[in-house]
């Protein structure tokens, strides 16, 4: 059953009474004004119903993948451009996840998803937010963190606590072999591992993609802020099939529960 705010029903009913009263008058101008107010009230009521129905679809078991937009992440909000993440959203849909851009960091909302993507955030994470991220992983969530050394400042407190340190060792553009397929990097950086973790990709024997389990879930750290942008993954006029296949394999292994085994 769909529930909505009772006060909005009262408003609509009062406006209906007013409309019925003024409709008997000859004054067309007043009647038109009442009609406008009535239309606005109906729009508010309908929007309330839509929002409630939408929220009812978000259960803890639904396959939602959130893309964080609350920490000044490094990507364009204009979908379809080389610097946006619309290609990532398309890949998530193919993997049967519903991509949602997260404009406000909320514990309740994040826990309704299974994947959370951070793309080179520029705003630091509070102690409370870091605890939310650890709880998210502990309960089985996958945290995909994409950042290079140059954009590390907002990320390093959280990553360092997990034993993952971005080092000032630029490895440049490179194509590297992964278990499933090759992957192309625009600007790879070394990841130093200080706690047990698994390396998914090396460049000259330096780790550039690392994953670490945490409780029932875990994190995948990609040392390249450009890796998931349209230009390096999938855009309107071009695509990197190697990276598409890598991401496909990563998401499949997570869904199957084999990513950390």
URKAKA-V19634 format. One record per backbone hydrogen bond with DSSP energy under -0.5 kcal/mol. CO is the residue of the C=O (numbers start at 0). NH is the residue of the N-H. E is the energy in kcal/mol with one decimal. If there is no record, write none. Layout:
BEGIN
[[CO/NH/E] [CO/NH/E]]
END
This chain:
BEGIN
[[0/2/-0.5] [4/7/-0.8] [4/8/-0.8] [5/9/-1.9] [6/10/-2.0] [7/11/-2.2] [8/12/-2.5] [9/13/-2.5] [10/14/-2.3] [11/15/-2.2] [12/16/-2.1] [13/17/-2.4] [14/18/-2.8] [15/19/-2.5] [16/20/-1.8] [17/21/-2.7] [18/22/-2.1] [19/23/-0.5] [20/23/-1.0] [21/24/-1.4] [25/27/-0.9] [26/30/-1.8] [27/31/-2.5] [28/32/-1.9] [29/33/-2.4] [30/34/-2.3] [31/35/-2.0] [32/36/-2.2] [33/37/-2.7] [34/38/-2.3] [35/39/-2.0] [36/40/-2.1] [37/41/-2.2] [38/42/-2.2] [39/43/-2.2] [40/44/-2.1] [41/45/-2.6] [42/46/-2.5] [43/47/-1.8] [44/48/-1.8] [45/49/-2.4] [46/50/-2.4] [47/51/-2.0] [48/52/-2.4] [49/53/-2.5] [50/54/-2.4] [51/55/-1.6] [52/56/-0.6] [53/56/-1.3] [54/57/-1.2] [56/58/-1.3] [58/61/-1.8] [61/63/-1.7] [62/97/-2.8] [63/65/-0.5] [63/113/-3.0] [63/114/-1.5] [64/99/-2.3] [65/67/-0.6] [65/116/-2.8] [66/101/-2.6] [70/121/-2.1] [70/122/-2.2] [72/74/-1.6] [75/84/-0.5] [76/78/-1.0] [77/80/-1.5] [79/235/-0.6] [80/83/-1.6] [81/230/-2.3] [82/75/-2.6] [83/229/-2.3] [84/88/-2.0] [85/89/-2.0] [86/90/-2.1] [87/91/-2.2] [88/92/-2.0] [89/93/-2.0] [90/94/-1.3] [91/96/-2.8] [92/95/-2.0] [96/98/-0.8] [97/64/-2.1] [99/66/-2.5] [99/101/-0.5] [100/102/-1.0] [101/68/-2.9] [103/105/-0.6] [105/109/-2.8] [106/110/-2.0] [108/111/-1.7] [109/112/-1.9] [113/141/-2.7] [114/65/-3.1] [115/143/-2.6] [116/67/-2.5] [117/119/-0.7] [117/145/-3.1] [118/73/-1.9] [119/73/-0.7] [125/129/-2.3] [126/130/-1.8] [127/131/-1.8] [128/132/-2.1] [129/133/-2.1] [130/134/-2.4] [131/135/-2.6] [132/136/-2.0] [133/137/-2.7] [134/138/-1.9] [135/140/-2.4] [136/139/-2.2] [136/216/-1.1] [137/215/-1.9] [140/142/-0.6] [140/217/-2.0] [141/115/-2.4] [141/143/-0.6] [142/144/-0.7] [142/219/-2.7] [143/117/-3.0] [143/145/-0.6] [144/146/-0.6] [144/221/-2.7] [145/119/-2.9] [147/150/-0.7] [148/151/-1.4] [151/154/-1.8] [151/155/-2.3] [153/124/-0.7] [154/158/-2.5] [155/159/-2.9] [156/160/-1.3] [157/161/-1.0] [158/161/-0.5] [158/163/-2.5] [159/162/-1.5] [162/164/-0.5] [162/193/-3.5] [162/194/-0.9] [164/191/-3.7] [166/168/-2.4] [168/189/-1.4] [171/187/-1.4] [173/175/-0.5] [173/184/-3.2] [175/182/-2.4] [180/177/-1.3] [182/175/-2.4] [184/173/-1.5] [187/170/-2.9] [187/171/-0.8] [189/166/-2.5] [189/191/-0.5] [191/164/-2.7] [191/193/-0.6] [197/210/-3.0] [200/207/-2.8] [200/208/-1.4] [202/205/-1.7] [205/202/-2.7] [206/190/-2.4] [207/222/-2.8] [208/199/-2.8] [208/200/-1.6] [209/220/-3.4] [210/197/-3.2] [211/218/-2.5] [213/216/-1.8] [216/213/-3.1] [217/142/-2.4] [218/211/-2.3] [219/144/-2.9] [219/221/-0.5] [220/209/-2.5] [220/222/-0.5] [221/146/-2.3] [221/223/-1.9] [222/188/-1.8] [223/226/-1.6] [225/228/-1.3] [228/231/-1.3] [228/232/-1.3] [229/232/-0.5] [232/239/-2.8] [237/234/-3.2] [238/240/-0.7] [239/243/-2.1] [240/244/-2.3] [241/245/-1.9] [242/246/-2.6] [243/247/-2.3] [244/248/-2.4] [245/249/-2.4] [246/250/-2.6] [247/251/-2.1] [248/252/-2.5] [249/253/-1.8] [250/254/-2.5] [251/255/-2.3] [252/256/-0.7] [252/257/-2.5] [252/258/-1.1] [253/256/-0.8] [257/260/-1.1]]
END
